[in-house]
Amino acid sequence: MDTTKNTGRISRTLPGQYFPVEPGSVCDEHPSLSAVVKIQSETTATKVEYVYACNDCKLKFDLALSF
């Protein structure tokens, strides 16, 4: 899955923001699981990359941010 998307919201959001996933999206780390959220990762002036995460991966990401 190509995780690089051009959107009009790049300038208003920062890495770590959560966005709804498109129907049928799968987790980047666990392709057998459905993604529940996409997390903005690298962001430049012309593109943004998202990580598609299942519930377990989202919880790990949340835990990492809490430190």
VEXZAMI-213919 format. One record per residue (C-alpha): residue number from 1; residue in one letter; chain; x, y, z. Coordinates in Angstrom, 2 decimals, m for minus. Example, Ala and Ser with C-alpha at 12.3 -4.5 7.8 and 13.67 -1.06 7.14 Angstrom:
<pts>
<pt><num>1</num><residuo>A</residuo><cadena>A</cadena><xx>12.30</xx><yy>m4.50</yy><zz>7.80</zz></pt>
<pt><num>2</num><residuo>S</residuo><cadena>A</cadena><xx>13.67</xx><yy>m1.06</yy><zz>7.14</zz></pt>
</pts>
This chain:
<pts>
<pt><num>1</num><residuo>M</residuo><cadena>A</cadena><xx>0.00</xx><yy>0.00</yy><zz>0.00</zz></pt>
<pt><num>2</num><residuo>D</residuo><cadena>A</cadena><xx>1.32</xx><yy>3.43</yy><zz>m0.90</zz></pt>
<pt><num>3</num><residuo>T</residuo><cadena>A</cadena><xx>1.26</xx><yy>5.40</yy><zz>2.35</zz></pt>
<pt><num>4</num><residuo>T</residuo><cadena>A</cadena><xx>2.24</xx><yy>8.69</yy><zz>0.71</zz></pt>
<pt><num>5</num><residuo>K</residuo><cadena>A</cadena><xx>m0.77</xx><yy>10.91</yy><zz>0.12</zz></pt>
<pt><num>6</num><residuo>N</residuo><cadena>A</cadena><xx>m1.10</xx><yy>14.50</yy><zz>m0.99</zz></pt>
<pt><num>7</num><residuo>T</residuo><cadena>A</cadena><xx>m3.78</xx><yy>16.27</yy><zz>1.01</zz></pt>
<pt><num>8</num><residuo>G</residuo><cadena>A</cadena><xx>m4.88</xx><yy>19.83</yy><zz>1.52</zz></pt>
<pt><num>9</num><residuo>R</residuo><cadena>A</cadena><xx>m4.55</xx><yy>19.49</yy><zz>5.29</zz></pt>
<pt><num>10</num><residuo>I</residuo><cadena>A</cadena><xx>m0.78</xx><yy>19.07</yy><zz>5.49</zz></pt>
<pt><num>11</num><residuo>S</residuo><cadena>A</cadena><xx>m0.10</xx><yy>22.62</yy><zz>6.64</zz></pt>
<pt><num>12</num><residuo>R</residuo><cadena>A</cadena><xx>m2.61</xx><yy>22.38</yy><zz>9.49</zz></pt>
<pt><num>13</num><residuo>T</residuo><cadena>A</cadena><xx>m1.50</xx><yy>19.11</yy><zz>11.07</zz></pt>
<pt><num>14</num><residuo>L</residuo><cadena>A</cadena><xx>1.69</xx><yy>17.69</yy><zz>12.53</zz></pt>
<pt><num>15</num><residuo>P</residuo><cadena>A</cadena><xx>3.18</xx><yy>14.21</yy><zz>12.70</zz></pt>
<pt><num>16</num><residuo>G</residuo><cadena>A</cadena><xx>1.39</xx><yy>12.08</yy><zz>15.28</zz></pt>
<pt><num>17</num><residuo>Q</residuo><cadena>A</cadena><xx>m2.11</xx><yy>13.24</yy><zz>14.33</zz></pt>
<pt><num>18</num><residuo>Y</residuo><cadena>A</cadena><xx>m4.76</xx><yy>10.55</yy><zz>13.89</zz></pt>
<pt><num>19</num><residuo>F</residuo><cadena>A</cadena><xx>m7.06</xx><yy>10.33</yy><zz>10.88</zz></pt>
<pt><num>20</num><residuo>P</residuo><cadena>A</cadena><xx>m9.87</xx><yy>7.94</yy><zz>9.91</zz></pt>
<pt><num>21</num><residuo>V</residuo><cadena>A</cadena><xx>m8.90</xx><yy>5.08</yy><zz>7.62</zz></pt>
<pt><num>22</num><residuo>E</residuo><cadena>A</cadena><xx>m10.42</xx><yy>4.29</yy><zz>4.26</zz></pt>
<pt><num>23</num><residuo>P</residuo><cadena>A</cadena><xx>m12.62</xx><yy>1.18</yy><zz>4.15</zz></pt>
<pt><num>24</num><residuo>G</residuo><cadena>A</cadena><xx>m10.58</xx><yy>m1.97</yy><zz>3.56</zz></pt>
<pt><num>25</num><residuo>S</residuo><cadena>A</cadena><xx>m7.31</xx><yy>m0.52</yy><zz>4.90</zz></pt>
<pt><num>26</num><residuo>V</residuo><cadena>A</cadena><xx>m4.94</xx><yy>m2.94</yy><zz>6.60</zz></pt>
<pt><num>27</num><residuo>C</residuo><cadena>A</cadena><xx>m2.28</xx><yy>m2.46</yy><zz>9.26</zz></pt>
<pt><num>28</num><residuo>D</residuo><cadena>A</cadena><xx>1.21</xx><yy>m1.78</yy><zz>7.87</zz></pt>
<pt><num>29</num><residuo>E</residuo><cadena>A</cadena><xx>2.80</xx><yy>m3.97</yy><zz>10.57</zz></pt>
<pt><num>30</num><residuo>H</residuo><cadena>A</cadena><xx>0.15</xx><yy>m6.73</yy><zz>10.62</zz></pt>
<pt><num>31</num><residuo>P</residuo><cadena>A</cadena><xx>m1.37</xx><yy>m7.07</yy><zz>7.12</zz></pt>
<pt><num>32</num><residuo>S</residuo><cadena>A</cadena><xx>m3.85</xx><yy>m9.70</yy><zz>8.30</zz></pt>
<pt><num>33</num><residuo>L</residuo><cadena>A</cadena><xx>m5.51</xx><yy>m7.13</yy><zz>10.60</zz></pt>
<pt><num>34</num><residuo>S</residuo><cadena>A</cadena><xx>m7.71</xx><yy>m4.20</yy><zz>9.66</zz></pt>
<pt><num>35</num><residuo>A</residuo><cadena>A</cadena><xx>m6.36</xx><yy>m0.72</yy><zz>10.28</zz></pt>
<pt><num>36</num><residuo>V</residuo><cadena>A</cadena><xx>m8.37</xx><yy>1.32</yy><zz>12.79</zz></pt>
<pt><num>37</num><residuo>V</residuo><cadena>A</cadena><xx>m6.47</xx><yy>4.59</yy><zz>12.37</zz></pt>
<pt><num>38</num><residuo>K</residuo><cadena>A</cadena><xx>m3.90</xx><yy>6.23</yy><zz>10.14</zz></pt>
<pt><num>39</num><residuo>I</residuo><cadena>A</cadena><xx>m1.19</xx><yy>8.20</yy><zz>11.89</zz></pt>
<pt><num>40</num><residuo>Q</residuo><cadena>A</cadena><xx>0.57</xx><yy>11.07</yy><zz>10.17</zz></pt>
<pt><num>41</num><residuo>S</residuo><cadena>A</cadena><xx>4.30</xx><yy>10.41</yy><zz>10.08</zz></pt>
<pt><num>42</num><residuo>E</residuo><cadena>A</cadena><xx>6.81</xx><yy>12.23</yy><zz>7.87</zz></pt>
<pt><num>43</num><residuo>T</residuo><cadena>A</cadena><xx>5.57</xx><yy>15.54</yy><zz>6.51</zz></pt>
<pt><num>44</num><residuo>T</residuo><cadena>A</cadena><xx>7.19</xx><yy>17.83</yy><zz>3.97</zz></pt>
<pt><num>45</num><residuo>A</residuo><cadena>A</cadena><xx>5.94</xx><yy>20.84</yy><zz>2.06</zz></pt>
<pt><num>46</num><residuo>T</residuo><cadena>A</cadena><xx>4.71</xx><yy>18.63</yy><zz>m0.78</zz></pt>
<pt><num>47</num><residuo>K</residuo><cadena>A</cadena><xx>3.67</xx><yy>15.31</yy><zz>0.77</zz></pt>
<pt><num>48</num><residuo>V</residuo><cadena>A</cadena><xx>2.67</xx><yy>13.52</yy><zz>3.92</zz></pt>
<pt><num>49</num><residuo>E</residuo><cadena>A</cadena><xx>3.18</xx><yy>9.88</yy><zz>4.87</zz></pt>
<pt><num>50</num><residuo>Y</residuo><cadena>A</cadena><xx>0.77</xx><yy>7.89</yy><zz>7.00</zz></pt>
<pt><num>51</num><residuo>V</residuo><cadena>A</cadena><xx>1.18</xx><yy>4.75</yy><zz>9.06</zz></pt>
<pt><num>52</num><residuo>Y</residuo><cadena>A</cadena><xx>m1.90</xx><yy>2.52</yy><zz>8.98</zz></pt>
<pt><num>53</num><residuo>A</residuo><cadena>A</cadena><xx>m2.29</xx><yy>0.90</yy><zz>12.41</zz></pt>
<pt><num>54</num><residuo>C</residuo><cadena>A</cadena><xx>m4.40</xx><yy>m1.88</yy><zz>13.91</zz></pt>
<pt><num>55</num><residuo>N</residuo><cadena>A</cadena><xx>m5.66</xx><yy>m1.49</yy><zz>17.46</zz></pt>
<pt><num>56</num><residuo>D</residuo><cadena>A</cadena><xx>m2.55</xx><yy>m3.13</yy><zz>18.99</zz></pt>
<pt><num>57</num><residuo>C</residuo><cadena>A</cadena><xx>m0.19</xx><yy>m0.89</yy><zz>17.02</zz></pt>
<pt><num>58</num><residuo>K</residuo><cadena>A</cadena><xx>m2.24</xx><yy>2.19</yy><zz>17.95</zz></pt>
<pt><num>59</num><residuo>L</residuo><cadena>A</cadena><xx>m1.96</xx><yy>1.25</yy><zz>21.63</zz></pt>
<pt><num>60</num><residuo>K</residuo><cadena>A</cadena><xx>1.83</xx><yy>0.85</yy><zz>21.28</zz></pt>
<pt><num>61</num><residuo>F</residuo><cadena>A</cadena><xx>2.03</xx><yy>4.24</yy><zz>19.59</zz></pt>
<pt><num>62</num><residuo>D</residuo><cadena>A</cadena><xx>m0.09</xx><yy>5.82</yy><zz>22.36</zz></pt>
<pt><num>63</num><residuo>L</residuo><cadena>A</cadena><xx>2.16</xx><yy>4.25</yy><zz>25.00</zz></pt>
<pt><num>64</num><residuo>A</residuo><cadena>A</cadena><xx>5.31</xx><yy>5.53</yy><zz>23.29</zz></pt>
<pt><num>65</num><residuo>L</residuo><cadena>A</cadena><xx>3.89</xx><yy>9.06</yy><zz>23.30</zz></pt>
<pt><num>66</num><residuo>S</residuo><cadena>A</cadena><xx>3.06</xx><yy>8.94</yy><zz>26.99</zz></pt>
<pt><num>67</num><residuo>F</residuo><cadena>A</cadena><xx>6.72</xx><yy>8.96</yy><zz>28.04</zz></pt>
</pts>
